[in-house]
Amino acid sequence: MSVNAEPAHTARVWDYWLGGRDHFLADREVGDRVRALYPQIAQVARADREFLARVVRYLATTANVAQFIDIGTGLPTAQNTHEVALRAAPDARVVYVDNDPLVLAHARALLVGVPAGATAYLDADLREPEAILRGAARTLDFDRPVAVLLLGILNFVLDDDEAADVVDRLVDGLPPGSYLALSHPTLELGGEANEAAMGFWNAHATPPITARPRAALARLLRRLDLLPPGLVPCTHWRPTGEPAPAVAQFGAVGRKV
């Protein structure tokens, strides 16, 4: 498999911030510069990963949902979706979705040894929700509720109307009682340093990203009933102990009625 080492790529830079090993010099250089501009970025990366684990654990236990579509999977790290889900519900099934060739290669390796039928991978784009749902239906039972994870992915859809359309089409294709989880960067938290870091990223890395205010994210989730505590910094969504300080990343989980 041929992988372009330049420019820096979000999956590899995110892996670098999380302490992984799957990154190149260009990724480290951009990651270090972003971290110099906005030192909290590594905390944001960890908080987003911890949010994923809490969401999956809650849905697999309290909400009794054992089917997950993780869109924008990224590179494997600690507490991958299927690992958290299978610990909470041994009959859980997970479909990973990404369109990055490096992520695809790692996903194939990651799934070796996982119980047959428990996990699958789709090479698909977020902007094609119907194709994602059709592919996921080969592994999941759409007569039962499904949970869709959109964690740190809609920020790559730069147009607000297109982002809302993607979410609406995903929700339309889900059975009643399903859930959608969202995490998304914001400039409402993090101050000017966060804005400067995002500007540097868009000038030196790929793909470009956008931050959204709380009101814009609420619009994306308008057709769902949000679980308490609603749309909050992801560190404040059902923490297992004392909540960590707020990070510049909103998180929410909503239910389709």
Sequence and secondary structure as in RCSB ss.txt:
>XXXX:A:sequence
MSVNAEPAHTARVWDYWLGGRDHFLADREVGDRVRALYPQIAQVARADREFLARVVRYLATTANVAQFIDIGTGL
PTAQNTHEVALRAAPDARVVYVDNDPLVLAHARALLVGVPAGATAYLDADLREPEAILRGAARTLDFDRPVAVLL
LGILNFVLDDDEAADVVDRLVDGLPPGSYLALSHPTLELGGEANEAAMGFWNAHATPPITARPRAALARLLRRLD
LLPPGLVPCTHWRPTGEPAPAVAQFGAVGRKV
>XXXX:A:secstr
      SEEHHHHHHHHTT S   HHHHHHHHHHHHH TTHHHHHHHHHHHHHHHHHHHHHTS   EEEEES  S
  SS HHHHHHHH TT EEEEEE  HHHHHHHHHHTTTS TTSEEEEE  TT HHHHHHHHTTTS TTS  EEEE
ES GGG   HHHHHHHHHHHHHTS TT EEEEEEE SSSSHHHHHHHHHHHHHHEES      HHHHHHHTTTSE
E TT SEEGGGSS SSS     SEEEEEEE  
